[in-house]
């Protein structure tokens, strides 16, 4: 899994939190922001980036395409342009299944302790 598997519940994440979730440098997140128009984190008065759930979903897709599947940046941009809805549906399904997995693991742990 490209990012730490856990339930995500916050409204906004700092770039440091996002880089920890994906286990990448903050500079890579900033670079992807500059390369992919669909990444639009909010910025506070100080200019700090605040990533939303939607941003995290797009980052998961970008991570999967670039880091896991080996797409070039141009290839990933093309895939997002051509199949954005399909990729979003797949990512939403993966997220839902991950939440179920976390819940099941918690239940299993409770059964044995």
N, C-alpha and C positions, 0 to 999 in steps of 0.2 A: 504494500500500500504506500503511495507516494507521500502521504502525510500521516501524522500521528492519529491513529484511530481512537477517537473519543467523541463524545457528543459535544457539539458546538452549540452554545446557547447565548453568547453575547451578541449585542447589537453591532458593536464596533470593535475592531482589533487594530492595535498599533502595528507598524511594520515589523517591529521586533517580535511581537507575538506571532505574526504571520510567518516570519522567517523560521521561527522555532517549530511551528506546526508542520511546515514543509521541509524542515531540516536543510535549508539553503541560506545563503548569505542575503542580507537585506539588499545588497547591491543588485542581486539577480531579480528580486521582486521589483525594484525601481526600474531596472532595465526592461523587464517584461511590460511594466506599465507604459513605458515610452514606446514600445513596439506594438502593443495590442490596444487598439482604440476602445475596445469594450471594457477594459480595466479603467475605472474612474473612481478611485477612492476619494472620499471627501477629505478636505483639509481644514484643520482648525485655524484659529487666528495666528498661531505660531508657524503654520505651514506643515505641521505633522500630519501624515497620512492616516486616515481612519477607514479601514476596510470593512465593508458590509458583508453579509451572508452571500449576496449576489457576486461580489468581488471574489470571495473564497471559492464559490462554485466555478467561476471562470478560471481562477488560478489552478484548481484541481484539474480541469480539462487541459489547460496549457501544460501543466506539469506532466500529465499522462502522455500527451502528444509528443512533447519535446524530450523529456527525460526518460520516459519508459519505452515509448514506441520509436524514438529516434528520429522524429520529424525534424526537418530544418525549420527555422522560424517562418520562412515563406510558406512552407508546406502546412505548418500549423495554422497560419493566417488563412490560407486557402480553405483548409478543412473547416475552420470556424465560420468562414464566410458562406461556404457551400452547404454545410450540414449543422449549423448552430442549433437548430431545434432538436435534431436527433441526438447530438452530443449532450445537450442540456437534459433531455429526457433520460438518457443513459446515466448521467451523473446523478440526477435526482433519485433514480432507482438504486444506484450504488450507495448513496447516502442513506436511503431508507433501510436498505439491507444491513448496512453497517450499524445503524442504531439498534436494529433487531438483534444483531449479533452481540452487541454490548449488553443488552438487556438479558439475553440468554446466558451469557457468561456470568453475569451477576447472579442470576437465579441458580446456576450450577454451583457457583461458589457458596451461596447461602445453603444449598442442600448438603454440602460436604463439611461445613463448619458450624 
